[in-house]
Amino acid sequence: MPPSVIHFSDPAPEPVEDRPALGRAIGSPPLRLTAERYAAEDGALSIGDWACEPGAWRIAFHPGRHEFFQVVSGRLRIVDTAGNAREFGPGEAGIIPAGFIGTFEVIERVEKRYVMLDRV
């Protein structure tokens, strides 16, 4: 049977809960929910919905990890190690490039759609 087309208005799969590791969290680690809607290439490609309560943590993408995202609701800020900050709100999209190091801050509870590509 060939694969089915995925429509994001269909019910999402049950989300997986997690929190940033204590060593990466800035303050109390916020609750994050990930509902992966599609995975391919032995997990190297992941597409889905992500939600998070307010909080911040340090991120370090390995040299093969890229993420495209679009904010559905809420507000987030990403700051690189030089202190350059970018904020994203509803309808806005961005890319976190491979090798990026900085902080990820959820200002208002956020929901976003993501495409994550891991090439090692």
C-alpha positions as CSV (number, residue, x, y, z in Angstrom):
1,M,0.0,0.0,0.0
2,P,1.5,3.4,-1.0
3,P,2.0,6.0,1.7
4,S,-0.9,8.4,2.5
5,V,-0.8,12.2,2.2
6,I,-0.6,13.8,5.6
7,H,-2.9,16.8,6.3
8,F,-2.1,18.8,9.4
9,S,-5.8,19.4,10.1
10,D,-6.1,15.7,10.9
11,P,-5.8,14.8,14.6
12,A,-2.2,14.8,15.7
13,P,-0.6,11.7,17.2
14,E,-0.3,11.6,21.0
15,P,2.5,14.0,21.9
16,V,5.7,12.9,23.7
17,E,6.5,15.0,26.8
18,D,10.0,16.0,27.7
19,R,12.0,18.8,29.4
20,P,15.4,20.3,28.6
21,A,18.2,18.6,30.5
22,L,19.0,20.3,33.8
23,G,22.5,21.2,32.6
24,R,21.1,23.1,29.6
25,A,18.1,24.7,31.3
26,I,18.2,28.4,32.3
27,G,15.9,28.4,35.3
28,S,13.2,25.7,35.7
29,P,13.1,23.4,32.6
30,P,9.8,23.9,30.8
31,L,7.5,21.1,29.6
32,R,7.7,20.4,25.9
33,L,5.3,18.4,23.8
34,T,6.3,16.9,20.4
35,A,3.8,15.2,18.1
36,E,5.8,13.7,15.2
37,R,3.5,13.5,12.1
38,Y,6.1,12.0,9.7
39,A,9.5,10.4,10.0
40,A,11.7,9.1,7.1
41,E,15.2,8.2,6.2
42,D,15.7,6.0,9.4
43,G,14.7,9.0,11.6
44,A,17.0,11.5,9.8
45,L,13.9,13.5,8.8
46,S,11.2,14.4,11.3
47,I,8.2,16.6,10.7
48,G,5.5,17.5,13.2
49,D,4.0,19.8,15.9
50,W,5.8,21.1,18.9
51,A,4.5,23.1,21.9
52,C,6.3,24.5,25.0
53,E,5.5,26.5,28.1
54,P,7.6,29.6,28.9
55,G,11.3,28.9,29.7
56,A,14.8,29.0,28.3
57,W,17.6,26.6,27.6
58,R,20.9,26.4,25.8
59,I,21.0,24.7,22.4
60,A,23.9,23.3,20.3
61,F,22.9,21.8,16.9
62,H,25.5,19.3,15.6
63,P,27.0,20.0,12.2
64,G,24.4,17.9,10.4
65,R,21.2,19.1,12.1
66,H,19.0,21.7,10.4
67,E,15.5,22.9,11.5
68,F,12.8,24.8,9.7
69,F,9.9,26.0,11.8
70,Q,6.8,28.1,11.6
71,V,5.2,29.5,14.8
72,V,1.4,28.8,15.0
73,S,0.8,30.6,18.2
74,G,2.8,32.2,21.0
75,R,6.3,33.8,20.9
76,L,9.9,32.6,21.0
77,R,13.3,34.1,20.9
78,I,16.6,32.5,19.7
79,V,19.9,34.2,20.6
80,D,23.3,33.2,19.2
81,T,26.6,33.3,21.2
82,A,27.3,36.8,19.9
83,G,24.1,38.0,21.5
84,N,22.1,38.5,18.3
85,A,18.5,37.8,19.1
86,R,15.6,37.0,16.7
87,E,12.0,36.8,17.8
88,F,9.2,34.8,16.1
89,G,5.5,35.1,16.5
90,P,2.3,33.7,14.9
91,G,2.8,33.0,11.2
92,E,6.5,33.8,11.2
93,A,9.0,31.1,10.2
94,G,12.7,30.6,10.6
95,I,15.6,28.2,10.2
96,I,18.1,27.1,12.8
97,P,21.1,26.1,10.8
98,A,23.4,23.2,11.4
99,G,26.1,23.9,14.0
100,F,24.1,26.7,15.6
101,I,24.9,27.4,19.3
102,G,22.9,29.7,21.5
103,T,19.8,29.9,23.6
104,F,16.2,29.1,22.9
105,E,13.6,31.0,24.9
106,V,9.8,30.6,24.9
107,I,8.4,34.0,25.8
108,E,4.7,33.0,25.6
109,R,3.5,29.4,25.4
110,V,4.3,28.5,21.9
111,E,3.1,26.1,19.3
112,K,5.1,25.5,16.1
113,R,5.4,23.2,13.1
114,Y,8.8,21.9,12.4
115,V,10.9,20.0,9.9
116,M,14.1,18.6,11.3
117,L,16.8,17.1,9.1
118,D,19.7,15.2,10.7
119,R,22.7,14.4,8.4
120,V,25.6,13.0,10.3
